[in-house]
Amino acid sequence: PQIMDEWLRTLLKILYKYRRLMRFDKLITKMILEEWSIRKIRNILLDSQKSEFVGITIPEAMSVLETEDLLARLKTLKIQSHYMVINMI
């Protein structure tokens, strides 16, 4: 959500800058609404009372490495993750 938020802000700035050349009113309005939605999602993901990530993986080397990377990224984003489901055991 954070990257999407940054992309939308950048694109909105560009569209706003050139708004007189072309009619972007509907597009800008839709993008602002999307930005609000993304912020809501991010806030929910960061609220440990409302959500927690539960990972699902399989017991294979590549999958375990990818899962470790994902969990490390979630930790830097401060998204709660205390449980892991391992399929095919």
N, CA, C and O atoms as a Tinker XYZ file with bonds, in Angstrom:
   356  protein
     1  N      0.802000   -1.230000    0.000000    73     2
     2  CA     0.000000    0.000000    0.000000    64     1     3
     3  C      0.832000    1.275000    0.000000    63     2     4     5
     4  O      0.430000    2.283000   -0.581000    81     3
     5  N      1.982000    1.232000    0.646000    73     3     6
     6  CA     2.813000    2.439000    0.716000    64     5     7
     7  C      3.337000    2.809000   -0.670000    63     6     8     9
     8  O      3.331000    3.985000   -1.035000    81     7
     9  N      3.787000    1.834000   -1.439000    73     7    10
    10  CA     4.298000    2.120000   -2.785000    64     9    11
    11  C      3.178000    2.631000   -3.677000    63    10    12    13
    12  O      3.363000    3.587000   -4.429000    81    11
    13  N      2.010000    1.988000   -3.593000    73    11    14
    14  CA     0.864000    2.446000   -4.384000    64    13    15
    15  C      0.506000    3.882000   -4.018000    63    14    16    17
    16  O      0.205000    4.693000   -4.894000    81    15
    17  N      0.536000    4.190000   -2.748000    73    15    18
    18  CA     0.235000    5.542000   -2.283000    64    17    19
    19  C      1.219000    6.544000   -2.884000    63    18    20    21
    20  O      0.818000    7.617000   -3.337000    81    19
    21  N      2.496000    6.197000   -2.887000    73    19    22
    22  CA     3.509000    7.084000   -3.460000    64    21    23
    23  C      3.299000    7.264000   -4.967000    63    22    24    25
    24  O      3.421000    8.380000   -5.474000    81    23
    25  N      2.987000    6.186000   -5.687000    73    23    26
    26  CA     2.739000    6.270000   -7.129000    64    25    27
    27  C      1.543000    7.169000   -7.415000    63    26    28    29
    28  O      1.590000    8.030000   -8.294000    81    27
    29  N      0.475000    6.954000   -6.662000    73    27    30
    30  CA    -0.726000    7.762000   -6.883000    64    29    31
    31  C     -0.459000    9.237000   -6.616000    63    30    32    33
    32  O     -0.905000   10.095000   -7.378000    81    31
    33  N      0.259000    9.536000   -5.551000    73    31    34
    34  CA     0.575000   10.940000   -5.259000    64    33    35
    35  C      1.382000   11.569000   -6.391000    63    34    36    37
    36  O      1.104000   12.693000   -6.810000    81    35
    37  N      2.369000   10.849000   -6.874000    73    35    38
    38  CA     3.207000   11.361000   -7.968000    64    37    39
    39  C      2.376000   11.588000   -9.215000    63    38    40    41
    40  O      2.476000   12.636000   -9.853000    81    39
    41  N      1.557000   10.610000   -9.564000    73    39    42
    42  CA     0.712000   10.737000  -10.748000    64    41    43
    43  C     -0.300000   11.869000  -10.592000    63    42    44    45
    44  O     -0.568000   12.600000  -11.545000    81    43
    45  N     -0.856000   12.014000   -9.406000    73    43    46
    46  CA    -1.792000   13.109000   -9.162000    64    45    47
    47  C     -1.123000   14.470000   -9.339000    63    46    48    49
    48  O     -1.720000   15.391000   -9.896000    81    47
    49  N      0.107000   14.593000   -8.869000    73    47    50
    50  CA     0.834000   15.859000   -9.040000    64    49    51
    51  C      1.036000   16.176000  -10.520000    63    50    52    53
    52  O      0.889000   17.322000  -10.944000    81    51
    53  N      1.373000   15.154000  -11.295000    73    51    54
    54  CA     1.577000   15.353000  -12.737000    64    53    55
    55  C      0.266000   15.742000  -13.406000    63    54    56    57
    56  O      0.220000   16.693000  -14.185000    81    55
    57  N     -0.800000   15.005000  -13.102000    73    55    58
    58  CA    -2.099000   15.310000  -13.706000    64    57    59
    59  C     -2.575000   16.699000  -13.307000    63    58    60    61
    60  O     -3.118000   17.435000  -14.131000    81    59
    61  N     -2.374000   17.052000  -12.061000    73    59    62
    62  CA    -2.795000   18.374000  -11.589000    64    61    63
    63  C     -2.027000   19.479000  -12.316000    63    62    64    65
    64  O     -2.586000   20.523000  -12.651000    81    63
    65  N     -0.762000   19.236000  -12.548000    73    63    66
    66  CA     0.071000   20.218000  -13.241000    64    65    67
    67  C     -0.438000   20.483000  -14.665000    63    66    68    69
    68  O     -0.410000   21.619000  -15.137000    81    67
    69  N     -0.901000   19.426000  -15.343000    73    67    70
    70  CA    -1.338000   19.561000  -16.734000    64    69    71
    71  C     -2.856000   19.570000  -16.887000    63    70    72    73
    72  O     -3.362000   19.331000  -17.984000    81    71
    73  N     -3.578000   19.836000  -15.829000    73    71    74
    74  CA    -5.038000   19.777000  -15.850000    64    73    75
    75  C     -5.659000   20.762000  -16.830000    63    74    76    77
    76  O     -6.751000   20.516000  -17.343000    81    75
    77  N     -4.984000   21.865000  -17.094000    73    75    78
    78  CA    -5.535000   22.871000  -18.019000    64    77    79
    79  C     -5.419000   22.431000  -19.471000    63    78    80    81
    80  O     -6.208000   22.855000  -20.315000    81    79
    81  N     -4.457000   21.598000  -19.759000    73    79    82
    82  CA    -4.280000   21.128000  -21.132000    64    81    83
    83  C     -5.294000   20.057000  -21.512000    63    82    84    85
    84  O     -5.744000   19.989000  -22.656000    81    83
    85  N     -5.639000   19.238000  -20.555000    73    83    86
    86  CA    -6.568000   18.142000  -20.810000    64    85    87
    87  C     -7.546000   18.038000  -19.648000    63    86    88    89
    88  O     -7.264000   18.503000  -18.543000    81    87
    89  N     -8.672000   17.438000  -19.899000    73    87    90
    90  CA    -9.706000   17.280000  -18.872000    64    89    91
    91  C     -9.454000   15.994000  -18.080000    63    90    92    93
    92  O     -9.782000   14.898000  -18.534000    81    91
    93  N     -8.875000   16.143000  -16.905000    73    91    94
    94  CA    -8.570000   14.999000  -16.053000    64    93    95
    95  C     -9.441000   14.964000  -14.805000    63    94    96    97
    96  O     -9.151000   14.201000  -13.883000    81    95
    97  N    -10.494000   15.765000  -14.748000    73    95    98
    98  CA   -11.285000   15.883000  -13.522000    64    97    99
    99  C    -11.775000   14.541000  -12.988000    63    98   100   101
   100  O    -11.604000   14.241000  -11.807000    81    99
   101  N    -12.379000   13.738000  -13.851000    73    99   102
   102  CA   -12.912000   12.442000  -13.400000    64   101   103
   103  C    -11.795000   11.506000  -12.965000    63   102   104   105
   104  O    -11.916000   10.804000  -11.961000    81   103
   105  N    -10.711000   11.503000  -13.723000    73   103   106
   106  CA    -9.581000   10.641000  -13.385000    64   105   107
   107  C     -8.957000   11.059000  -12.057000    63   106   108   109
   108  O     -8.651000   10.213000  -11.217000    81   107
   109  N     -8.771000   12.356000  -11.870000    73   107   110
   110  CA    -8.185000   12.851000  -10.616000    64   109   111
   111  C     -9.083000   12.498000   -9.436000    63   110   112   113
   112  O     -8.592000   12.077000   -8.388000    81   111
   113  N    -10.381000   12.664000   -9.595000    73   111   114
   114  CA   -11.318000   12.323000   -8.520000    64   113   115
   115  C    -11.224000   10.837000   -8.189000    63   114   116   117
   116  O    -11.178000   10.460000   -7.018000    81   115
   117  N    -11.197000   10.001000   -9.212000    73   115   118
   118  CA   -11.118000    8.550000   -8.986000    64   117   119
   119  C     -9.800000    8.189000   -8.287000    63   118   120   121
   120  O     -9.782000    7.348000   -7.388000    81   119
   121  N     -8.713000    8.819000   -8.700000    73   119   122
   122  CA    -7.419000    8.520000   -8.087000    64   121   123
   123  C     -7.368000    8.968000   -6.634000    63   122   124   125
   124  O     -6.772000    8.288000   -5.798000    81   123
   125  N     -7.977000   10.089000   -6.327000    73   123   126
   126  CA    -8.026000   10.546000   -4.934000    64   125   127
   127  C     -8.799000    9.547000   -4.082000    63   126   128   129
   128  O     -8.394000    9.241000   -2.961000    81   127
   129  N     -9.905000    9.041000   -4.606000    73   127   130
   130  CA   -10.678000    8.034000   -3.883000    64   129   131
   131  C     -9.861000    6.757000   -3.690000    63   130   132   133
   132  O     -9.928000    6.130000   -2.633000    81   131
   133  N     -9.091000    6.373000   -4.708000    73   131   134
   134  CA    -8.236000    5.191000   -4.588000    64   133   135
   135  C     -7.159000    5.415000   -3.536000    63   134   136   137
   136  O     -6.845000    4.510000   -2.763000    81   135
   137  N     -6.601000    6.602000   -3.505000    73   135   138
   138  CA    -5.580000    6.916000   -2.506000    64   137   139
   139  C     -6.159000    6.778000   -1.098000    63   138   140   141
   140  O     -5.509000    6.235000   -0.205000    81   139
   141  N     -7.373000    7.269000   -0.907000    73   139   142
   142  CA    -8.021000    7.131000    0.404000    64   141   143
   143  C     -8.224000    5.664000    0.756000    63   142   144   145
   144  O     -8.021000    5.264000    1.902000    81   143
   145  N     -8.626000    4.858000   -0.230000    73   143   146
   146  CA    -8.823000    3.426000    0.011000    64   145   147
   147  C     -7.517000    2.754000    0.410000    63   146   148   149
   148  O     -7.483000    1.930000    1.324000    81   147
   149  N     -6.454000    3.110000   -0.279000    73   147   150
   150  CA    -5.145000    2.528000    0.026000    64   149   151
   151  C     -4.705000    2.914000    1.436000    63   150   152   153
   152  O     -4.150000    2.090000    2.162000    81   151
   153  N     -4.949000    4.147000    1.819000    73   151   154
   154  CA    -4.607000    4.573000    3.186000    64   153   155
   155  C     -5.405000    3.785000    4.217000    63   154   156   157
   156  O     -4.870000    3.387000    5.252000    81   155
   157  N     -6.689000    3.561000    3.931000    73   155   158
   158  CA    -7.519000    2.762000    4.847000    64   157   159
   159  C     -6.949000    1.360000    5.003000    63   158   160   161
   160  O     -6.844000    0.841000    6.115000    81   159
   161  N     -6.580000    0.750000    3.872000    73   159   162
   162  CA    -6.028000   -0.607000    3.899000    64   161   163
   163  C     -4.738000   -0.630000    4.710000    63   162   164   165
   164  O     -4.536000   -1.514000    5.542000    81   163
   165  N     -3.870000    0.344000    4.465000    73   163   166
   166  CA    -2.606000    0.395000    5.195000    64   165   167
   167  C     -2.866000    0.545000    6.696000    63   166   168   169
   168  O     -2.227000   -0.123000    7.508000    81   167
   169  N     -3.789000    1.410000    7.055000    73   167   170
   170  CA    -4.092000    1.610000    8.475000    64   169   171
   171  C     -4.642000    0.345000    9.120000    63   170   172   173
   172  O     -4.326000    0.046000   10.272000    81   171
   173  N     -5.453000   -0.391000    8.394000    73   171   174
   174  CA    -5.982000   -1.661000    8.920000    64   173   175
   175  C     -4.852000   -2.663000    9.096000    63   174   176   177
   176  O     -4.770000   -3.335000   10.124000    81   175
   177  N     -3.971000   -2.765000    8.087000    73   175   178
   178  CA    -2.859000   -3.711000    8.178000    64   177   179
   179  C     -1.924000   -3.380000    9.333000    63   178   180   181
   180  O     -1.339000   -4.282000    9.932000    81   179
   181  N     -1.781000   -2.124000    9.645000    73   179   182
   182  CA    -0.873000   -1.720000   10.719000    64   181   183
   183  C     -1.506000   -1.796000   12.098000    63   182   184   185
   184  O     -0.805000   -1.691000   13.104000    81   183
   185  N     -2.812000   -1.976000   12.161000    73   183   186
   186  CA    -3.523000   -2.048000   13.436000    64   185   187
   187  C     -3.591000   -3.501000   13.899000    63   186   188   189
   188  O     -4.373000   -4.287000   13.363000    81   187
   189  N     -2.785000   -3.859000   14.883000    73   187   190
   190  CA    -2.719000   -5.255000   15.342000    64   189   191
   191  C     -4.019000   -5.727000   15.980000    63   190   192   193
   192  O     -4.216000   -6.931000   16.150000    81   191
   193  N     -4.907000   -4.809000   16.336000    73   191   194
   194  CA    -6.211000   -5.192000   16.879000    64   193   195
   195  C     -7.179000   -5.618000   15.771000    63   194   196   197
   196  O     -8.173000   -6.295000   16.034000    81   195
   197  N     -6.880000   -5.217000   14.531000    73   195   198
   198  CA    -7.791000   -5.500000   13.420000    64   197   199
   199  C     -7.280000   -6.564000   12.451000    63   198   200   201
   200  O     -8.071000   -7.222000   11.775000    81   199
   201  N     -5.974000   -6.733000   12.384000    73   199   202
   202  CA    -5.472000   -7.684000   11.391000    64   201   203
   203  C     -4.125000   -8.269000   11.802000    63   202   204   205
   204  O     -3.399000   -7.721000   12.631000    81   203
   205  N     -3.834000   -9.389000   11.191000    73   203   206
   206  CA    -2.545000  -10.050000   11.353000    64   205   207
   207  C     -2.319000  -10.906000   10.126000    63   206   208   209
   208  O     -3.250000  -11.536000    9.624000    81   207
   209  N     -1.105000  -10.934000    9.646000    73   207   210
   210  CA    -0.767000  -11.755000    8.487000    64   209   211
   211  C     -0.476000  -13.170000    8.947000    63   210   212   213
   212  O      0.328000  -13.378000    9.855000    81   211
   213  N     -1.127000  -14.147000    8.325000    73   211   214
   214  CA    -0.858000  -15.557000    8.583000    64   213   215
   215  C     -0.299000  -16.125000    7.287000    63   214   216   217
   216  O     -1.004000  -16.233000    6.284000    81   215
   217  N      0.973000  -16.482000    7.324000    73   215   218
   218  CA     1.631000  -17.003000    6.128000    64   217   219
   219  C      1.295000  -18.461000    5.885000    63   218   220   221
   220  O      1.044000  -19.226000    6.817000    81   219
   221  N      1.297000  -18.827000    4.618000    73   219   222
   222  CA     1.088000  -20.220000    4.218000    64   221   223
   223  C      2.232000  -20.581000    3.284000    63   222   224   225
   224  O      2.495000  -19.876000    2.309000    81   223
   225  N      2.908000  -21.677000    3.584000    73   223   226
   226  CA     4.055000  -22.081000    2.776000    64   225   227
   227  C      4.075000  -23.591000    2.618000    63   226   228   229
   228  O      3.230000  -24.298000    3.168000    81   227
   229  N      5.032000  -24.069000    1.874000    73   227   230
   230  CA     5.255000  -25.506000    1.730000    64   229   231
   231  C      6.684000  -25.799000    2.168000    63   230   232   233
   232  O      7.537000  -24.914000    2.108000    81   231
   233  N      6.961000  -27.029000    2.608000    73   231   234
   234  CA     8.296000  -27.346000    3.134000    64   233   235
   235  C      9.320000  -27.626000    2.024000    63   234   236   237
   236  O      9.831000  -28.740000    1.911000    81   235
   237  N      9.609000  -26.620000    1.219000    73   235   238
   238  CA    10.645000  -26.721000    0.189000    64   237   239
   239  C     11.580000  -25.533000    0.345000    63   238   240   241
   240  O     11.161000  -24.459000    0.777000    81   239
   241  N     12.820000  -25.719000    0.000000    73   239   242
   242  CA    13.857000  -24.708000    0.249000    64   241   243
   243  C     13.488000  -23.335000   -0.310000    63   242   244   245
   244  O     13.558000  -22.341000    0.414000    81   243
   245  N     13.101000  -23.262000   -1.571000    73   243   246
   246  CA    12.791000  -21.973000   -2.185000    64   245   247
   247  C     11.615000  -21.298000   -1.482000    63   246   248   249
   248  O     11.638000  -20.091000   -1.242000    81   247
   249  N     10.610000  -22.067000   -1.163000    73   247   250
   250  CA     9.439000  -21.514000   -0.490000    64   249   251
   251  C      9.794000  -20.987000    0.902000    63   250   252   253
   252  O      9.310000  -19.933000    1.314000    81   251
   253  N     10.625000  -21.713000    1.609000    73   251   254
   254  CA    11.045000  -21.282000    2.946000    64   253   255
   255  C     11.837000  -19.980000    2.858000    63   254   256   257
   256  O     11.626000  -19.073000    3.663000    81   255
   257  N     12.751000  -19.878000    1.881000    73   255   258
   258  CA    13.527000  -18.643000    1.701000    64   257   259
   259  C     12.623000  -17.460000    1.370000    63   258   260   261
   260  O     12.788000  -16.374000    1.925000    81   259
   261  N     11.669000  -17.671000    0.468000    73   259   262
   262  CA    10.729000  -16.607000    0.104000    64   261   263
   263  C      9.889000  -16.188000    1.311000    63   262   264   265
   264  O      9.619000  -15.004000    1.513000    81   263
   265  N      9.483000  -17.170000    2.104000    73   263   266
   266  CA     8.684000  -16.883000    3.296000    64   265   267
   267  C      9.501000  -16.085000    4.308000    63   266   268   269
   268  O      8.987000  -15.152000    4.925000    81   267
   269  N     10.762000  -16.447000    4.477000    73   267   270
   270  CA    11.627000  -15.691000    5.391000    64   269   271
   271  C     11.766000  -14.239000    4.922000    63   270   272   273
   272  O     11.707000  -13.314000    5.732000    81   271
   273  N     11.950000  -14.046000    3.626000    73   271   274
   274  CA    12.039000  -12.690000    3.075000    64   273   275
   275  C     10.750000  -11.910000    3.322000    63   274   276   277
   276  O     10.779000  -10.742000    3.709000    81   275
   277  N      9.620000  -12.577000    3.092000    73   275   278
   278  CA     8.324000  -11.933000    3.302000    64   277   279
   279  C      8.140000  -11.538000    4.763000    63   278   280   281
   280  O      7.719000  -10.420000    5.059000    81   279
   281  N      8.452000  -12.441000    5.659000    73   279   282
   282  CA     8.293000  -12.145000    7.090000    64   281   283
   283  C      9.203000  -10.997000    7.528000    63   282   284   285
   284  O      8.805000  -10.165000    8.343000    81   283
   285  N     10.415000  -10.952000    6.992000    73   283   286
   286  CA    11.325000   -9.845000    7.314000    64   285   287
   287  C     10.750000   -8.523000    6.807000    63   286   288   289
   288  O     10.828000   -7.504000    7.495000    81   287
   289  N     10.179000   -8.540000    5.618000    73   287   290
   290  CA     9.584000   -7.317000    5.056000    64   289   291
   291  C      8.371000   -6.880000    5.880000    63   290   292   293
   292  O      8.196000   -5.694000    6.156000    81   291
   293  N      7.542000   -7.843000    6.268000    73   291   294
   294  CA     6.381000   -7.520000    7.092000    64   293   295
   295  C      6.815000   -6.882000    8.414000    63   294   296   297
   296  O      6.175000   -5.957000    8.913000    81   295
   297  N      7.907000   -7.391000    8.963000    73   295   298
   298  CA     8.417000   -6.835000   10.225000    64   297   299
   299  C      8.846000   -5.384000   10.038000    63   298   300   301
   300  O      8.556000   -4.540000   10.886000    81   299
   301  N      9.536000   -5.085000    8.931000    73   299   302
   302  CA     9.953000   -3.694000    8.695000    64   301   303
   303  C      8.751000   -2.782000    8.473000    63   302   304   305
   304  O      8.803000   -1.592000    8.782000    81   303
   305  N      7.660000   -3.348000    7.933000    73   303   306
   306  CA     6.438000   -2.571000    7.716000    64   305   307
   307  C      5.568000   -2.509000    8.971000    63   306   308   309
   308  O      4.533000   -1.843000    8.988000    81   307
   309  N      6.003000   -3.213000   10.024000    73   307   310
   310  CA     5.274000   -3.270000   11.300000    64   309   311
   311  C      3.897000   -3.907000   11.162000    63   310   312   313
   312  O      2.932000   -3.487000   11.800000    81   311
   313  N      3.827000   -4.939000   10.308000    73   311   314
   314  CA     2.598000   -5.711000   10.142000    64   313   315
   315  C      2.755000   -6.987000   10.974000    63   314   316   317
   316  O      3.720000   -7.735000   10.812000    81   315
   317  N      1.796000   -7.219000   11.858000    73   315   318
   318  CA     1.845000   -8.361000   12.768000    64   317   319
   319  C      1.795000   -9.688000   12.009000    63   318   320   321
   320  O      1.028000   -9.842000   11.058000    81   319
   321  N      2.622000  -10.642000   12.442000    73   319   322
   322  CA     2.603000  -11.991000   11.884000    64   321   323
   323  C      3.197000  -12.941000   12.917000    63   322   324   325
   324  O      4.410000  -12.975000   13.120000    81   323
   325  N      2.326000  -13.712000   13.565000    73   323   326
   326  CA     2.777000  -14.636000   14.607000    64   325   327
   327  C      2.567000  -16.102000   14.236000    63   326   328   329
   328  O      3.063000  -16.989000   14.931000    81   327
   329  N      1.839000  -16.370000   13.151000    73   327   330
   330  CA     1.493000  -17.747000   12.818000    64   329   331
   331  C      1.891000  -18.075000   11.384000    63   330   332   333
   332  O      1.919000  -17.212000   10.506000    81   331
   333  N      2.199000  -19.357000   11.180000    73   331   334
   334  CA     2.568000  -19.841000    9.859000    64   333   335
   335  C      1.898000  -21.192000    9.645000    63   334   336   337
   336  O      1.923000  -22.050000   10.528000    81   335
   337  N      1.310000  -21.377000    8.491000    73   335   338
   338  CA     0.715000  -22.666000    8.120000    64   337   339
   339  C      1.653000  -23.308000    7.105000    63   338   340   341
   340  O      2.028000  -22.684000    6.112000    81   339
   341  N      2.030000  -24.563000    7.361000    73   339   342
   342  CA     2.905000  -25.261000    6.433000    64   341   343
   343  C      2.103000  -26.406000    5.826000    63   342   344   345
   344  O      1.745000  -27.364000    6.511000    81   343
   345  N      1.829000  -26.289000    4.533000    73   343   346
   346  CA     1.062000  -27.305000    3.807000    64   345   347
   347  C      1.948000  -28.482000    3.420000    63   346   348   349
   348  O      3.175000  -28.394000    3.450000    81   347
   349  N      1.309000  -29.567000    3.063000    73   347   350
   350  CA     1.960000  -30.768000    2.523000    64   349   351
   351  C      2.877000  -31.461000    3.532000    63   350   352   353
   352  O      3.890000  -32.046000    3.150000    81   351
   353  N      2.529000  -31.399000    4.802000    73   351   354
   354  CA     3.322000  -32.139000    5.804000    64   353   355
   355  C      2.537000  -33.358000    6.214000    63   354   356
   356  O      2.998000  -34.137000    7.047000    81   355
